[in-house]
Amino acid sequence: MTKTVLHVEGMSCKSCAAKIEQACKALGAKKVQVDLVQKQVEIEHDTNSLEAIPLKEHIERLGYKVG
């Protein structure tokens, strides 16, 4: 199991957090924890099934900036 932490700009509410969580889980994430205050998303996933770059691109397609 791998943990990826991404800094995400533009999240401001629980709806944003839910949208990002659902998107990551749809890609195969096992656990997603969104921290609106720290502007971070912590994602636990299998190393073989999910990579940080597709996660970043997927979140950016939702309208957020991933740094």
N, C-alpha and C positions, 0 to 999 in steps of 0.2 A: 504494500500500500504506500502511495506517495502523497505528500501534502504539498499543495501549491498555494501560495499566497499572492494575490494580485491587488494592486492599488487601483481603485476605480473612482473616477471623478464623475459627478453628476447624480449620484444616488442621494435622495433627500427624504425618502419616506418608506414605510413598510411595503407599499406597493412596488417600489423599485426593488427592494430586497427580495420580495416574492418572485418578481419577474426574472431576476438574475438567478435565483435558486432553482426555479423551474427549468430555465434554459440549460444550466450546468448539469442538472440531473437528467435532462433529455439526452445529453451527450454521453452519459454513463458515469457521472460522479456519484460516489457512494454517500458522501456527506458534504453539505455546503453550509457554511456559517458566514453570514453577512454582518459586518460591523459598520453601521452608518456613521458613527462618530469618528472612527479611525479611517473611514473610507477604504475598507479592505474586505476582500472576499477570500475566505480560506476554504479550499476544496480538497477533499480526500478522494483519491481515485486509484484504480489499478494502473500501474506504470504502462502496461502494454495496451490498454484500451483508450487512454486519454492523454493528451499532451498539453502543455501550457500554451503553446502558440494557437492551436485551434480554439482553446477556451477563450483566449484574449480576443481573437477575431469574432467569435460568436457573441461575446458580451458587447463588443464595439458595434456590431450590427443592430443591437438593441438600442443604440443611441448614447452609450456611455463611453468615456475615454479611459482606457486602461494604460497605466504607466508602469 
